[in-house]
């Protein structure tokens, strides 16, 4: 009974210590994503309208933006 209680307390302690580090990580990643988004938008340019749906310029532009965000160089 005592060993089970110690195991539970130890497990909860580890979770409590790990939680702050897990919450801090996404903020740095979000900043990096925002700067990468801006860089890709600058590279691809302003979004163009499709008009009547012919030409697929918007589709190709979206593909270039997606490739930039994934780090694929073309």
Residue frames relative to the residue before (quaternion, step in Angstrom):
aa qw qx qy qz dx dy dz
X 1.0000 0.0000 0.0000 0.0000 0.00 0.00 0.00
X 0.6721 0.4843 -0.2935 0.4771 3.58 0.90 -0.90
X 0.6692 0.4930 -0.3171 0.4567 3.61 0.90 -0.83
X 0.6162 0.5299 -0.3462 0.4686 3.59 1.06 -0.68
X 0.6521 0.5115 -0.3058 0.4686 3.57 0.96 -0.88
X 0.6470 0.5115 -0.3162 0.4687 3.61 0.97 -0.81
X 0.6393 0.5275 -0.3186 0.4599 3.57 1.00 -0.83
X 0.6552 0.5058 -0.3070 0.4697 3.58 0.95 -0.87
X 0.6679 0.4923 -0.3001 0.4706 3.59 0.89 -0.92
X 0.6432 0.5151 -0.3216 0.4664 3.59 0.97 -0.80
X 0.6527 0.5148 -0.3095 0.4617 3.58 0.96 -0.86
X 0.6722 0.4853 -0.2934 0.4760 3.58 0.92 -0.88
X 0.6245 0.5370 -0.3378 0.4555 3.59 1.04 -0.69
X 0.6535 0.5087 -0.3106 0.4666 3.57 0.97 -0.83
X 0.6427 0.5090 -0.3199 0.4749 3.58 1.00 -0.80
X 0.6592 0.5128 -0.3073 0.4562 3.59 0.96 -0.87
X 0.6789 0.4740 -0.2950 0.4768 3.60 1.01 -0.70
X 0.6838 0.4912 -0.2907 0.4546 3.59 1.04 -0.69
X 0.5630 0.6515 -0.3798 0.3382 3.62 1.07 -0.64
X 0.6819 0.4770 -0.3360 0.4411 3.70 0.74 -0.79
X 0.6599 0.5020 -0.3279 0.4528 3.61 0.97 -0.70
X 0.6358 0.5202 -0.3290 0.4657 3.60 1.09 -0.62
X 0.6680 0.4939 -0.3010 0.4682 3.59 1.07 -0.67
X 0.6619 0.5279 -0.3108 0.4319 3.60 1.04 -0.64
X 0.6032 0.6198 -0.3545 0.3554 3.60 1.03 -0.66
X 0.6901 0.5033 -0.3344 0.3984 3.68 0.70 -0.84
X 0.6001 0.5831 -0.3851 0.3893 3.63 1.01 -0.60
X 0.6549 0.4815 -0.3162 0.4892 3.60 0.97 -0.74
X 0.6483 0.5070 -0.3153 0.4725 3.56 1.01 -0.77
X 0.6304 0.5359 -0.3367 0.4494 3.60 1.00 -0.76
X 0.6379 0.5176 -0.3239 0.4693 3.59 1.03 -0.76
X 0.6532 0.5066 -0.3094 0.4701 3.57 0.98 -0.86
X 0.6436 0.5224 -0.3151 0.4620 3.58 1.02 -0.82
X 0.6519 0.5162 -0.3167 0.4564 3.58 0.98 -0.84
X 0.6760 0.4711 -0.3067 0.4764 3.59 0.91 -0.81
X 0.6368 0.5053 -0.3329 0.4779 3.60 1.06 -0.66
X 0.6161 0.5349 -0.3484 0.4614 3.59 1.02 -0.74
X 0.6672 0.4970 -0.3076 0.4618 3.58 0.88 -0.90
X 0.6442 0.5198 -0.3220 0.4594 3.58 0.95 -0.84
X 0.6753 0.4862 -0.2935 0.4705 3.58 0.95 -0.88
X 0.6355 0.5169 -0.3353 0.4652 3.60 1.01 -0.75
X 0.6387 0.5143 -0.3250 0.4711 3.58 1.02 -0.76
X 0.6734 0.5019 -0.2965 0.4547 3.57 0.97 -0.85
X 0.7170 0.4503 -0.2509 0.4692 3.60 0.89 -0.96
X 0.4162 -0.7130 0.4675 0.3159 3.58 1.01 -0.76
X 0.7118 -0.4382 0.3322 0.4369 3.52 -1.36 0.02
X 0.5317 -0.6368 0.4544 0.3245 3.54 -1.05 0.81
X 0.2604 -0.7583 0.5795 0.1461 3.55 -0.96 0.87
X 0.4911 -0.6585 0.4864 0.2977 3.53 -1.14 0.65
X 0.5177 -0.6566 0.4616 0.2964 3.53 -1.19 0.53
X 0.3354 -0.7337 0.5252 0.2709 3.60 1.13 -0.46
X 0.7975 -0.2089 0.1814 0.5360 3.57 -0.62 -1.10
X 0.6479 -0.5408 0.3197 0.4308 3.58 1.20 0.27
X 0.5714 0.5811 -0.3903 0.4283 3.56 1.22 0.16
X 0.7358 0.4403 -0.3046 0.4147 3.54 -1.16 0.50
X 0.1757 -0.8410 0.4937 0.1345 3.59 1.11 -0.63
X 0.2331 0.7924 -0.5337 0.1816 3.61 1.09 0.60
X 0.6623 0.5090 -0.3076 0.4557 3.59 0.94 -0.84
X 0.6237 0.5378 -0.3384 0.4552 3.57 1.05 -0.72
X 0.6853 0.4764 -0.2890 0.4689 3.58 0.86 -0.92
X 0.6246 0.5280 -0.3329 0.4694 3.57 1.08 -0.72
X 0.6488 0.5036 -0.3129 0.4770 3.59 0.97 -0.84
X 0.6384 0.5215 -0.3251 0.4634 3.58 1.03 -0.74
X 0.6428 0.5082 -0.3247 0.4723 3.60 0.98 -0.80
X 0.6422 0.5146 -0.3222 0.4679 3.59 0.98 -0.84
X 0.6554 0.5096 -0.3074 0.4651 3.58 0.93 -0.90
X 0.6523 0.5083 -0.3142 0.4662 3.58 0.94 -0.84
X 0.6344 0.5279 -0.3241 0.4625 3.58 1.01 -0.79
X 0.6749 0.5015 -0.2967 0.4528 3.57 0.91 -0.91
X 0.6954 0.4425 -0.2728 0.4963 3.58 1.10 -0.64
X 0.5223 -0.6669 0.3993 0.3507 3.59 1.26 -0.11
X 0.4484 0.6688 -0.4641 0.3692 3.58 1.23 0.40
X 0.1995 -0.7851 0.5780 0.0988 3.56 -0.69 1.08
X 0.0674 -0.7909 0.6078 0.0210 3.57 -0.89 0.91
